[in-house]
């Protein structure tokens, strides 16, 4: 079974009325009559949202990757391993997002694939610069590549970083059994 056949999400099994005591704010979104509780983890940009419809939990900073991210972190924890802590931000966890399979990876092989992809992109950009001179801007580089009948390389792997305070409330609810990682 491929990774794309079993995407994961965070399912909520807790008590909606107790979310207020955990700092969540209730909101009713009238367009589709959705009920949602949200907790701001980063001023104006980081939210954890618990949706009544579908009993789903989303983390804004992990759009499409929340289930895979927490499954990976829980697997690391069970194995007694620690995630990679960002060098530039010691309160953040680094991981690789695979845009094709929409999965999060913490293993050394994923970081190696990301590094190899970046080296290939830089080599390609240097090739274009050597052929056409220095080219400013992404669109101009794409046009230069099209002149040669080539396509600009796509980035499949992205290095991401998330603050530990942004995910702590979710971990707390996983520990209490209020949230589980389940296949969609």
Residue, then its C-alpha position, 0 to 999 in steps of 0.5 A: x500500500x502506498x503512502x497516498x492510500x492511507x493519509x492520516x488525520x487527528x480524530x477527536x474523541x474528547x469532551x467538547x464542553x471541556x475544551x473551554x477549560x483548556x483555553x479553547x474558544x468556541x466559534x460557529x461558522x455560519x456558512x455551513x453551520x460548522x462548530x469549531x473550538x480554536x486555541x491560539x498557539x502563536x499570535x495571529x498565525x498558529x491555531x489548533x482547531x477542533x471541528x465538531x463535524x467530522x470530529x477532526x483536529x487541525x493544526x494550522x502550521x501542519x496543514x495536510x501533515x498533522x496526522x503523519x507528523x504526530x504519528x512520526x513523533x509518537x513512533x520516535x517517542x516509543x523508540x526512545x529517540x528524539x526528533x531533530x531540534x533546529x540549530x537556528x531555533x532550539x525550541x523547534x522540531x525540524x522535519x521533512x514534508x513530502x509534498x507528493x505523499x503529504x507525509x512528514x519524515x524525521x529519519x536521516x534518509x529523508x533529510x538526505x533526500x532533501x539535501x540531494x534535491x537542493x544540490x540538484x536545484x542549485x546545480x541546475x540554477x548554476x547551469x542556467x546562470x552559466x548559459x544565460x548569465x545571472x537571471x533574477x527571479x523564479x519566473x525568469x528562470x522558468x522561462x530560460x529553462x523553457x527556451x532549452x525545452x526543459x522544465x524547472x525542477x520541482x521541489x518535492x521535499x521541504x524542510x520545515x520547523x515547528x515550535x514545540x509550544x504549537x504542538x504541546x496542547x495536541x500532545x497533552x490531548x493525545x496522552x489523555x486519549x482525547x486525540x488519536x491518529x487515524x487513517x482517513 
